[in-house]
Amino acid sequence: MLNVSRDGRVLRIELNRPEKRNALNGALCKALADAIEEGERDSGVGAIFLSGAGASFCAGMDLSEMLTPAERSLAELHERLFTIGRRMTIPIIAAVQGAALAGGTGLVANAHVVVASEEATFGLTEIRIALWPFVVYRSVVEAVGDRRALELAITGRIFPATEAASIGLAHFVTPPELVMERAEEIAAAAAGASPVAMRSGMRFVAESRGRDWDEAGRIARATREEVFRSADFAEGIRAFREKRTPKWE
C-alpha cells in the first residue's frame, strides 16, 4: 500500500491504495510515518517527494475501519504522522492530484511545498461524519491561519486548488498533466541544495517556532555561525566565484 523508491537524493513515497482513494488505515499510517522518518535519518536523502497513486491524493481516514476499537486506539500513531512536518530537517514536496480531504488535507498541511493540480480538491470534511479534525487541526492552522482553519472545520466544505493556493495550503497550481513534473523539479532542486544549509535551516525553523523575538534571534545567530564554519558554505562560495556547480561533501 506504499511505494517507496530512490531517485538520486530524492526519496519518492507514493500512497498506493487507489481502489480506496488512498484512504489511510492504520497500516498505511504506520508505513507512511516510518518511511518519512527513515528518509529523515538517511544522510543520503535531501528531499521527500510525496504523491498518491490513481485519481486521488488521499481521501482521509479509511471509514471502514473507523468504528473498530483498533482504529480508535491509534491516537499516538496519528499524532506522529500528522505533525511530522514540524520535525523534519529535509523538505517534503507533495504532488496533489484529485481529492485531498480530511486526513489528506492534513498530509498536505504537513508538506513544506505543495504542487496541486487545477482539478485537485481539499477540505476538512470530518464534521460531515460527526467528527472534528482534532489531530490535523494544528498543522492546518499553521498553513492557513486560525480563523480560516476554524471556518473549514465548521463548514466541512470542499474547495478547489485555486482557493487552496490563495489561503496558503498549496503553493503552486498547474494543469493536471504538469503536476508531477513541477513537483519533481522542486524536489530535485531541494535535494541538490547544500545538505548542511538545508538541514540547518529546517532545524532553525522548527527550534525558533513559538519563541520570542530575542530568543529566535539567538537561535538564528548560533545556527548561522555553524553554517559559516561548514565545508558546504566554503564550497558554495568557491563554486559561485568560479561559476560552476557546487560539489557538496
C-alpha positions as CSV (number, residue, x, y, z in Angstrom):
1,M,0.0,0.0,0.0
2,L,3.1,2.2,-0.1
3,N,5.6,2.5,-3.0
4,V,9.0,3.7,-1.8
5,S,12.0,4.3,-4.2
6,R,15.1,6.4,-4.5
7,D,15.8,8.8,-7.4
8,G,19.3,10.2,-6.5
9,R,18.9,12.2,-3.3
10,V,15.1,12.3,-3.6
11,L,13.1,9.7,-1.7
12,R,9.8,9.0,-3.5
13,I,6.9,7.9,-1.5
14,E,3.6,7.1,-3.2
15,L,0.4,6.2,-1.4
16,N,-0.8,3.1,-3.2
17,R,-4.4,2.2,-2.4
18,P,-6.1,3.7,-5.5
19,E,-9.1,1.4,-5.1
20,K,-9.7,3.1,-1.7
21,R,-8.7,6.6,-3.0
22,N,-5.6,6.1,-0.8
23,A,-7.6,6.2,2.4
24,L,-5.5,6.0,5.5
25,N,-5.9,2.8,7.5
26,G,-3.7,2.0,10.5
27,A,-1.2,0.0,8.5
28,L,-0.8,2.8,5.9
29,C,-0.4,5.5,8.5
30,K,2.4,3.5,10.2
31,A,4.1,2.6,6.9
32,L,4.0,6.3,5.8
33,A,5.3,7.7,9.1
34,D,8.1,5.0,9.1
35,A,9.1,5.8,5.5
36,I,9.3,9.6,6.1
37,E,11.2,9.2,9.3
38,E,13.6,6.8,7.7
39,G,14.3,9.4,5.0
40,E,14.9,12.0,7.7
41,R,17.6,9.8,9.3
42,D,19.3,9.0,6.0
43,S,22.1,11.5,5.2
44,G,21.9,10.4,1.5
45,V,18.3,11.8,1.2
46,G,17.9,15.5,0.5
47,A,14.1,15.7,-0.1
48,I,11.0,13.6,0.1
49,F,8.5,13.5,-2.8
50,L,5.0,12.5,-1.7
51,S,2.2,11.6,-4.1
52,G,-0.8,9.3,-4.4
53,A,-1.5,6.6,-7.0
54,G,-4.7,6.8,-9.0
55,A,-7.2,9.6,-9.2
56,S,-7.0,10.8,-5.6
57,F,-4.1,12.0,-3.4
58,C,-5.8,10.9,-0.2
59,A,-9.4,10.8,0.8
60,G,-8.7,10.8,4.5
61,M,-9.1,8.1,7.1
62,D,-10.5,4.7,6.0
63,L,-14.1,4.9,7.2
64,S,-14.5,1.1,7.0
65,E,-12.1,0.8,9.9
66,M,-13.0,3.9,11.9
67,L,-15.5,2.1,14.1
68,T,-13.2,-0.7,15.2
69,P,-11.5,-0.5,18.6
70,A,-8.1,-1.0,17.0
71,E,-8.5,2.1,14.8
72,R,-9.8,4.3,17.6
73,S,-6.7,3.4,19.6
74,L,-4.3,4.8,17.1
75,A,-4.1,8.2,18.6
76,E,-0.3,8.1,19.2
77,L,0.3,7.0,15.6
78,H,-1.9,9.7,14.1
79,E,-0.2,12.3,16.3
80,R,3.1,11.1,14.9
81,L,2.0,11.2,11.3
82,F,0.0,14.5,11.3
83,T,2.7,16.5,13.0
84,I,5.6,15.1,11.1
85,G,6.3,18.2,9.0
86,R,7.4,20.1,12.2
87,R,10.1,17.6,13.0
88,M,11.7,17.3,9.5
89,T,15.1,18.7,8.6
90,I,14.6,17.8,4.9
91,P,11.6,19.2,2.9
92,I,8.6,17.2,1.9
93,I,7.3,18.1,-1.5
94,A,3.8,17.0,-2.2
95,A,2.2,16.5,-5.7
96,V,-1.6,16.6,-5.2
97,Q,-4.0,15.3,-7.8
98,G,-7.7,14.7,-7.2
99,A,-9.1,14.7,-3.7
100,A,-7.1,15.6,-0.6
101,L,-9.7,15.5,2.1
102,A,-9.8,15.4,5.9
103,G,-6.6,13.5,6.7
104,G,-5.5,14.1,3.1
105,T,-5.6,17.8,3.8
106,G,-3.7,17.1,7.0
107,L,-0.9,15.5,5.0
108,V,-0.8,18.4,2.6
109,A,-0.5,20.8,5.6
110,N,2.5,18.8,6.8
111,A,4.3,19.1,3.4
112,H,6.6,22.0,3.0
113,V,6.0,22.7,-0.7
114,V,2.7,21.7,-2.3
115,V,2.0,21.5,-6.1
116,A,-1.6,21.0,-6.8
117,S,-3.5,20.0,-10.0
118,E,-6.1,22.5,-11.2
119,E,-8.5,19.7,-10.6
120,A,-7.5,18.9,-7.0
121,T,-9.9,19.4,-4.2
122,F,-9.3,19.9,-0.4
123,G,-11.4,20.1,2.7
124,L,-11.7,19.3,6.4
125,T,-14.8,17.2,5.9
126,E,-14.8,15.4,9.3
127,I,-17.8,17.3,10.6
128,R,-19.9,15.5,8.0
129,I,-19.4,12.2,9.8
130,A,-19.9,13.7,13.3
131,L,-16.2,14.1,13.9
132,W,-13.8,17.1,14.2
133,P,-10.3,17.3,12.6
134,F,-8.7,17.1,16.0
135,V,-5.2,15.8,15.2
136,V,-4.7,17.5,11.8
137,Y,-6.1,20.8,13.0
138,R,-2.8,22.3,14.4
139,S,-0.9,21.7,11.1
140,V,-3.8,23.2,9.1
141,V,-3.8,26.3,11.4
142,E,0.0,26.8,10.7
143,A,-0.7,26.6,7.0
144,V,-3.7,28.8,6.6
145,G,-4.2,30.6,9.9
146,D,-6.6,30.1,12.9
147,R,-9.8,31.7,11.6
148,R,-9.6,30.1,8.2
149,A,-8.9,26.7,9.7
150,L,-11.8,27.1,12.0
151,E,-14.1,28.0,9.2
152,L,-13.0,25.0,7.2
153,A,-13.6,22.7,10.1
154,I,-17.1,24.2,10.9
155,T,-18.4,24.1,7.3
156,G,-16.7,20.9,6.2
157,R,-16.8,22.3,2.7
158,I,-14.8,21.1,-0.2
159,F,-12.8,23.8,-2.0
160,P,-10.7,23.9,-5.2
161,A,-7.0,24.2,-5.7
162,T,-7.1,27.9,-6.6
163,E,-8.6,28.6,-3.2
164,A,-6.0,26.3,-1.5
165,A,-3.3,28.4,-3.1
166,S,-4.9,31.7,-2.1
167,I,-5.1,30.7,1.6
168,G,-1.6,29.2,1.7
169,L,-2.4,25.5,1.8
170,A,-0.9,24.9,-1.7
171,H,1.9,26.9,-3.3
172,F,1.6,26.1,-7.0
173,V,-1.4,25.2,-9.2
174,T,-0.7,23.6,-12.5
175,P,-2.6,21.7,-15.3
176,P,-3.1,18.1,-14.3
177,E,-0.5,16.8,-16.8
178,L,2.2,19.0,-15.3
179,V,1.7,18.3,-11.5
180,M,4.3,15.5,-11.2
181,E,6.8,17.2,-13.4
182,R,6.7,20.5,-11.5
183,A,6.8,18.8,-8.1
184,E,9.7,16.6,-9.2
185,E,11.7,19.7,-10.3
186,I,11.2,21.3,-6.9
187,A,12.2,18.1,-5.1
188,A,15.3,17.6,-7.2
189,A,16.3,21.2,-6.7
190,A,15.8,21.0,-2.9
191,A,17.7,17.7,-2.8
192,G,20.6,19.2,-4.8
193,A,21.0,22.1,-2.3
194,S,23.7,22.1,0.4
195,P,22.7,19.4,2.9
196,V,24.2,21.4,5.7
197,A,22.3,24.6,4.8
198,M,19.0,22.8,4.2
199,R,19.1,20.7,7.4
200,S,20.4,23.6,9.5
201,G,17.7,26.0,8.1
202,M,14.9,23.5,8.6
203,R,16.1,22.9,12.2
204,F,16.2,26.6,12.8
205,V,12.6,27.0,11.7
206,A,11.5,24.2,14.0
207,E,13.5,25.4,17.0
208,S,12.6,29.1,16.7
209,R,8.9,28.5,16.1
210,G,6.9,30.0,19.0
211,R,9.9,31.6,20.6
212,D,10.0,35.3,21.5
213,W,11.8,37.7,19.2
214,D,15.1,37.8,21.1
215,E,15.3,34.0,21.6
216,A,14.6,33.3,18.0
217,G,17.3,35.8,17.1
218,R,19.8,34.0,19.3
219,I,19.0,30.6,17.7
220,A,19.3,32.3,14.2
221,R,22.8,33.7,15.0
222,A,24.1,30.4,16.6
223,T,22.8,28.3,13.6
224,R,24.2,30.7,11.1
225,E,27.6,30.5,12.7
226,E,27.5,26.8,12.4
227,V,26.8,27.1,8.7
228,F,29.5,29.7,8.2
229,R,32.1,27.2,9.6
230,S,30.9,24.3,7.4
231,A,32.7,22.9,4.4
232,D,29.5,23.3,2.4
233,F,29.5,27.1,2.9
234,A,33.1,27.3,1.7
235,E,32.3,25.2,-1.3
236,G,29.3,27.3,-2.1
237,I,31.3,30.5,-2.1
238,R,34.0,28.9,-4.3
239,A,31.5,27.5,-6.7
240,F,29.8,30.9,-7.0
241,R,33.0,32.7,-7.7
242,E,34.2,30.0,-10.2
243,K,30.8,29.9,-11.9
244,R,30.4,26.2,-11.5
245,T,28.0,23.7,-9.9
246,P,29.0,23.1,-6.2
247,K,30.0,19.7,-5.1
248,W,28.8,19.0,-1.5
249,E,30.5,16.6,0.8
